Amino acid sequence: MRLSTTPAVLVLEDGRTFTGSAYGAIGQTVGEAVFVTAMSGYQETLTDPSYHRQIIIQTAPHIGNTGVNAADDESRRFWAAGYVVRDASRVSSNWRSEGDLDERLKSEGIVGISDVDTRALTLHLRDKGAMRMGIFSGPAAELDPTVMLDTVLETPRMAGARLAEEVSVSAAEFVPAVGEAKFSVAAVDLGIKAMTPQRLAERGIDVHVLPASVTFAEIEALGVDGVFFSNGPGDPATADDQVALLRQVLTARIPFFGICFGNQLLGRALGFGTFKLPFGHRGINVPVIDRTTEKVEITAQNHGFAVDAPLEGETTAPADPAFGRVAVSHVCLNDDVVEGLQCLDIPAFSVQFHPEAAAGPHDSSYLFDRFVDLMSARA
């Protein structure tokens, strides 16, 4: 493959710029700048709906070398607003490869930039915090720098963004259990990844993947044994409808499991606040301690918000004493951020990371078994 020599410019909202070459589609794009520390799994990253309206910066220096294929897609499309890499591979070399990443980016309309010092860019974001960013390539790269910066500054911030409905399925979908069906689960799609219902199905669970707008009455009508809230993009403070739905689930004592955005919404449903992290956790190498076992797990993560709950001891749920006691079950060892919640008096728990491991380590796959145990105890 011949790499592009078309000029491209990256502009951060604080005015810092980087120059490089166009990668993927030619044009301009804006979004929140986020860096991903994973050394592999770029296709799973690009197809993760949680990256909606974000420009992904890959800290791994060499991207595209294994190409792309249909099997590794985690959703129906690339969701990233833009893509930033250091060295774009000239060759796609893997026995599973069915195409070239650059060509896939073009076909999906994803504007990117290569030949960027991604280490310097990542360090800048780590020190200054999350910010908006734009990529301008081809004719757009010749715009006046002031015009580029103004375009970036006009971009809505992620704080206050309600995005789950934009990435959710529009109608219910069904993923049958592998083998004999032992349970059924309503999985509310807030930006779900394909591997999640697959991991549930592997445990003998029929999975009803439902739109973010689903009502409690619709869930009740399915007669499910459990409810699952997925990962997803945006600010959890905007998800009032889903929080109200979850409180109905908790009141009905239906076993509940949430991951990532679902963890933040459980926090809100219980009465805790959420806040935006300085630069978020995004990668497949984040250490977390499970306080129930005292084991350290290497986890896959992708979030810019977190739950504000007491790290030590038990707390009565601030939203409703009927929800009982709550404890923080998992904590990030990098920065002491809440990584999991455990309800001690009702059947509900959640984690901030991705136990479906696509892409990522398999340390946390046991969490799906914990969900099965909750449903078994209620049966």
C-alpha positions in Angstrom: 0.0 0.0 0.0 1.2 3.5 -0.8 0.7 5.8 2.1 -0.8 9.3 1.6 1.4 12.3 1.4 -1.6 14.7 1.5 -1.0 17.3 4.3 -3.0 17.2 7.5 -3.2 19.3 10.6 -4.3 18.5 14.1 -5.5 21.4 16.2 -6.2 21.2 20.0 -8.6 23.6 21.7 -5.7 25.2 23.6 -4.1 26.1 20.3 -1.4 23.5 20.1 -1.1 22.0 16.6 0.6 18.9 15.1 1.2 18.4 11.4 1.2 15.0 9.6 -0.3 13.2 6.6 -3.9 12.3 5.8 -4.9 8.8 6.9 -8.3 7.5 5.9 -10.9 10.0 4.5 -9.9 13.5 3.4 -11.7 16.4 5.0 -12.2 17.8 8.5 -13.6 16.4 11.7 -13.9 17.5 15.4 -14.5 15.7 18.6 -13.1 15.1 22.1 -9.5 14.0 22.0 -8.9 10.6 23.8 -5.8 8.4 23.9 -5.9 4.6 24.0 -3.0 2.7 25.5 -3.9 -0.7 24.0 -1.1 -2.4 22.0 -3.6 -4.3 19.9 -7.3 -4.4 19.1 -7.5 -1.3 17.0 -10.5 -2.7 15.0 -12.4 -3.4 18.2 -11.6 0.1 19.4 -12.9 1.7 16.3 -16.1 -0.2 16.3 -16.8 0.4 20.0 -19.9 2.7 20.2 -18.5 4.3 23.4 -16.1 6.3 21.1 -19.0 8.1 19.5 -18.0 11.8 19.0 -14.4 11.2 20.1 -11.1 11.3 18.1 -9.0 8.3 19.0 -5.3 8.7 19.5 -3.4 5.4 19.4 -0.4 5.3 21.7 0.9 2.1 20.1 3.3 3.4 17.4 2.5 1.0 14.6 -1.2 0.7 13.5 -2.9 -1.3 10.7 -0.4 -4.1 10.3 -2.9 -6.9 10.8 -5.5 -5.3 8.5 -9.3 -5.6 9.2 -11.9 -8.4 9.0 -15.6 -8.8 9.5 -15.2 -11.1 12.6 -13.6 -8.5 14.9 -16.2 -5.8 14.5 -17.9 -5.0 17.8 -20.8 -3.1 16.2 -22.3 -2.2 12.8 -19.8 0.6 12.0 -16.8 2.6 13.0 -18.0 5.2 15.6 -14.8 7.3 16.1 -15.1 10.9 15.0 -11.4 10.8 13.9 -8.3 8.8 14.1 -4.7 9.7 15.0 -1.7 7.3 14.6 2.1 7.6 14.5 3.1 5.0 11.9 0.5 3.7 9.6 1.4 0.3 8.3 2.2 0.0 4.6 1.3 -3.7 4.7 -1.7 -5.7 6.1 -0.2 -9.0 6.9 -2.3 -11.5 8.8 -4.0 -14.8 7.9 -7.4 -13.3 9.1 -7.0 -10.1 7.2 -9.8 -9.3 4.7 -8.9 -5.7 4.0 -6.8 -2.7 4.7 -7.4 -0.3 7.6 -6.8 2.8 5.6 -9.3 1.7 3.0 -11.8 0.8 5.7 -11.4 4.3 7.3 -12.0 5.9 3.9 -15.1 3.8 3.2 -16.5 4.7 6.7 -15.7 8.4 6.1 -13.4 8.6 9.1 -10.9 11.5 8.8 -7.5 10.6 10.3 -3.9 11.8 10.5 -0.7 9.8 10.6 3.0 10.8 11.1 2.1 12.5 14.4 4.2 12.4 17.5 1.5 10.6 19.5 3.7 10.3 22.6 4.0 14.1 22.8 0.3 14.5 22.1 -0.7 12.0 24.8 1.6 13.6 27.4 0.1 16.9 26.6 -3.5 15.6 27.2 -2.3 13.8 30.3 -1.0 17.0 31.7 -3.6 19.5 30.5 -6.7 17.2 30.6 -9.3 16.2 28.1 -10.0 18.7 25.4 -11.6 19.2 22.0 -9.6 18.6 18.9 -9.9 18.8 15.1 -8.3 17.1 12.2 -8.0 19.0 8.9 -6.6 17.4 5.7 -6.5 18.1 2.0 -8.0 21.5 1.2 -9.1 21.9 4.8 -5.5 21.8 5.9 -4.9 25.1 4.0 -7.5 27.0 6.1 -6.3 29.9 8.2 -5.2 28.5 11.7 -7.6 30.9 13.4 -10.5 29.3 11.4 -9.4 25.8 12.4 -9.2 26.8 16.1 -12.6 28.5 16.0 -14.1 25.3 14.4 -12.7 23.3 17.3 -13.9 25.7 19.9 -17.4 25.5 18.5 -17.6 21.8 19.1 -19.9 20.7 22.0 -18.1 19.3 25.0 -18.6 15.8 26.2 -19.8 16.9 29.6 -23.5 17.3 29.2 -23.7 15.2 26.1 -26.6 12.7 25.8 -25.5 10.1 23.3 -26.7 6.6 24.2 -29.9 7.0 22.1 -27.7 7.9 19.1 -25.8 4.5 19.1 -28.5 2.2 20.5 -30.5 -0.3 18.3 -33.7 1.1 17.1 -35.6 -2.2 17.6 -35.2 -5.2 19.8 -32.8 -7.9 18.7 -32.4 -11.5 20.0 -29.3 -13.5 20.7 -30.2 -17.1 21.6 -28.4 -19.1 24.3 -25.6 -21.5 23.2 -27.1 -24.9 24.0 -29.9 -25.2 26.5 -31.4 -21.9 27.6 -31.3 -21.6 31.4 -32.1 -17.9 31.8 -33.2 -14.9 29.8 -31.8 -11.4 30.2 -32.9 -7.9 29.0 -29.8 -6.2 27.8 -30.4 -2.4 27.5 -28.2 -1.2 24.6 -26.6 2.1 25.6 -23.7 1.3 23.2 -23.3 -2.4 23.6 -20.4 -4.4 22.1 -21.2 -7.6 20.2 -19.1 -9.7 22.4 -21.2 -8.9 25.5 -24.4 -10.8 24.4 -22.1 -13.5 23.1 -20.5 -14.0 26.5 -24.0 -14.1 28.1 -25.2 -16.6 25.5 -22.2 -18.9 26.1 -23.6 -19.3 29.7 -26.9 -20.5 28.5 -28.7 -17.1 28.5 -31.2 -15.9 25.9 -30.4 -12.2 25.4 -33.0 -9.6 24.4 -31.0 -6.6 23.2 -33.3 -3.7 23.7 -33.2 0.0 22.7 -32.1 2.7 25.2 -35.7 3.9 25.2 -37.2 0.7 26.5 -39.7 0.9 29.4 -40.0 -1.1 32.5 -43.4 -2.4 31.3 -41.7 -3.7 28.1 -39.0 -5.5 30.2 -41.6 -7.0 32.5 -43.6 -8.3 29.5 -40.6 -10.3 28.4 -40.5 -12.2 31.8 -36.7 -12.1 32.0 -34.6 -13.4 34.8 -32.2 -10.5 34.8 -31.5 -7.0 33.4 -28.1 -5.8 32.0 -27.0 -2.3 31.2 -24.2 -1.9 28.7 -21.3 0.4 28.1 -22.0 3.5 26.0 -20.9 7.1 25.2 -21.8 10.4 26.8 -22.3 12.0 30.2 -24.2 9.7 32.7 -25.7 12.8 34.2 -27.9 13.2 31.2 -29.3 9.6 31.3 -32.3 10.4 33.6 -34.7 8.1 31.7 -32.4 5.1 32.1 -31.7 5.9 35.7 -35.5 6.0 36.4 -35.8 2.6 34.6 -33.0 1.1 36.7 -34.6 2.3 39.9 -37.8 0.3 38.9 -35.6 -2.7 38.2 -34.0 -2.4 41.6 -37.3 -1.9 43.4 -38.6 -5.1 41.7 -35.5 -7.0 42.9 -34.7 -8.2 39.4 -31.1 -9.3 39.3 -29.0 -6.5 37.7 -25.5 -6.4 36.1 -24.0 -3.2 34.5 -20.7 -2.5 32.9 -19.0 0.9 32.2 -21.9 3.3 31.5 -24.1 0.8 33.2 -21.9 1.1 36.3 -22.2 4.9 36.3 -26.0 4.6 36.0 -26.2 2.1 38.9 -24.3 4.7 40.9 -26.8 7.4 40.0 -29.8 5.1 40.6 -28.4 4.4 44.1 -28.0 8.1 44.7 -24.3 8.7 44.1 -22.9 11.4 41.8 -20.7 11.1 38.8 -17.9 13.3 37.5 -15.6 13.7 34.5 -12.1 12.3 34.8 -9.2 14.5 33.8 -8.3 12.3 30.8 -10.2 9.0 31.4 -9.1 5.3 31.3 -8.8 3.8 27.8 -6.8 0.7 27.1 -6.6 -3.1 27.8 -4.0 -2.9 30.5 -5.6 -1.1 33.5 -5.0 -2.7 36.9 -8.0 -3.1 39.2 -8.4 -4.8 42.6 -11.4 -6.9 43.3 -12.0 -6.3 47.0 -14.2 -9.4 47.3 -11.2 -11.6 46.5 -8.2 -9.3 46.9 -7.1 -10.3 43.5 -5.6 -7.8 41.0 -7.0 -8.0 37.5 -5.7 -6.4 34.3 -8.8 -5.0 32.7 -10.0 -3.4 29.4 -11.5 0.1 29.9 -13.0 2.9 28.0 -14.6 5.7 30.0 -14.2 9.4 30.7 -16.6 9.6 33.7 -16.7 7.8 37.0 -18.9 7.3 40.1 -18.4 9.4 43.2 -18.9 6.9 46.0 -17.1 6.3 49.4 -14.2 3.9 48.8 -14.3 2.5 52.3 -17.0 0.7 54.3 -20.7 0.3 53.5 -23.1 3.1 52.7 -26.9 3.0 52.7 -28.0 4.0 49.3 -28.6 7.7 49.4 -31.5 7.6 46.8 -33.7 5.2 48.8 -33.0 3.3 52.0 -35.0 0.4 50.6 -32.1 -0.3 48.2 -30.0 -1.1 51.3 -26.3 -1.2 51.8 -23.8 -0.6 49.0 -20.0 -1.1 48.9 -17.3 -0.3 46.4 -16.3 -3.7 45.1 -13.5 -2.7 42.7 -10.9 0.1 42.7 -8.4 1.2 40.1 -4.9 0.9 41.3 -3.6 3.7 39.1 -5.7 6.5 40.6 -8.2 5.0 43.2 -11.2 5.6 41.0 -14.3 3.5 41.7 -14.4 0.5 39.4 -17.3 -1.4 40.8 -20.4 -1.3 43.0 -21.9 -4.2 45.0 -25.4 -4.0 46.5 -25.5 -6.0 49.7 -29.2 -6.3 50.2 -30.6 -6.4 46.7 -29.4 -8.5 43.7 -27.4 -5.8 41.8 -23.7 -5.1 41.0 -21.7 -3.4 38.3 -18.1 -2.7 37.1 -16.6 0.2 35.3 -14.4 -2.0 33.0 -15.2 -4.5 30.2 -15.3 -8.2 31.2 -16.2 -9.3 27.7 -12.6 -8.7 26.7 -12.9 -7.5 23.1 -10.1 -6.7 22.8 -8.5 -7.3 26.1 -7.5 -9.7 28.8 -9.8 -12.4 30.2 -9.1 -11.8 33.9 -12.7 -10.5 34.6 -14.8 -13.0 32.6 -15.9 -14.5 36.0 -18.3 -11.5 36.4 -20.7 -13.0 33.9 -20.7 -16.1 36.2 -21.5 -13.9 39.1 -24.5 -12.6 37.2 -25.6 -16.2 36.6 -25.3 -16.9 40.3 -27.6 -13.9 41.1 -30.2 -15.2 38.8 -29.8 -18.7 40.1 -30.4 -17.5 43.7 -33.6 -15.8 42.6 -35.0 -18.7 40.6 
